[in-house]
Amino acid sequence: QVRLGSFYFRVLSERGVKARVGPSRRAPSIKSEDEVYFRFECGEFLRASEVVTFFRDGAQPESFAKLYRNRHATLNSQQKPYRPLITLAMPAEWVQVNTDKYQYLQECPTDPYIQRHREGWRYNVVREAGITVRKGSSFSASETQVKLLPGESLLINERVTPPGERITWLRLKDGQGWVHDVSQDNEVILVAHSLRHRTLRAKTSGLDSTEVPYNTILARLFHAEQELAAEGTASADDDTA
């Protein structure tokens, strides 16, 4: 059975899952130039454009998902009575969804909320105990030996909020792993750099933090008007001279 479209899966396996060149357990795993296996860690969300399920007599169905690429999706969207040969022959990355005994990925009924930023967002650790970095975006993912200390600043290049959850997982830009913004007990652990400074300004000025963004905008507008007025005065003085 073949399904075409846009599907999201979340990695369940604590060991992660490898990407392969084809929809088979016998297909070679993909490696980087440094001979490191291309692996997705526990908790990560994967978008797929095709899901293939194999049915065998007396055994549970076995499924594989093809990772989403714009070119694949464009070719698959063409309304034709048959699939173009190129859609079957072009290189692709496949991940195993399940075997007859093990579930590697879980299909999401609702898409996760994912944001990416090439330059990165800056966050600050505010919890006194700090936080340990995990390999994947899940509490089931293994912890690394990296621990972020209170007051430490870090760059985040991806933010992921799973469907129906309040915790946002943050991928470290340096590739060391993932952290989460709040704990399972709703304790704030990480705060966005801009929000942290707005909160500090609010406390020092005696304003409520909800008032700060609006007042900040007014201050910027007023400052801009002052600069324009100053430029106009300077131009007038130059003309007079």
Protein Blocks (a to p, Z undefined) as FASTA:
>chain_A
ZZedddddddfblnbpaddfbdcfkbccdddfkopacdddehiacddfbdcddddehiac
ddddddddfklmmmmmpccfbdcfklmmpccddddfbdfkbcfbdcdfbdcdddddfkop
adddfbfnlpaddfbdcfkbccdfbdcdehiacddfbdcddehiabdcdddfklnaccdf
bdfkopafbdcfklmmmmmmmmmnopafklmmmmmmmmmmmmmmmmmmmmmmmmmmmmmZ
Z
